[in-house]
Amino acid sequence: MSDDIIRLAENLIGPADHRRLESYGAHVIQHGWATRYAWSEEDGDPRFDIFRGGPVEERAVRVGRHRVQDAFFAEDAAGQQIVAGPLDHVMAELDVYLEQRSGHTPHGA
């Protein structure tokens, strides 16, 4: 047996949260707030990108996880933070954010 200790990066997006984010991506596409999602990496950390548009596609939001704060976050296309906190909270706030920017009528209106 090896004496080497394998240290995994702190606060990575684990498999369960990975599946939840992909399910969320399908949810926003189904609502027409986005056209696709994809995984990327920034400084070695996984990022979940949600895109909108057709021929001239743009990234609508990026979701990641802060290593130090141990919280998920979402940023707009310019890299400005929209929300941070537990993943459920981030996804709920993104629903409002993406719906408002889609031009669709808000829920209950």
Secondary structure, 3 states (H helix, E strand, C coil): CCCCCCCCCCCCCCHHHHHHHHHHHHHHHHCCCCCEEEEEEECCEEEEEEEECCCCCEEEEEEEEECCCCEEEEEECCCCEEEEECHHHHHHHHHHHHHHHHCCCCCCC
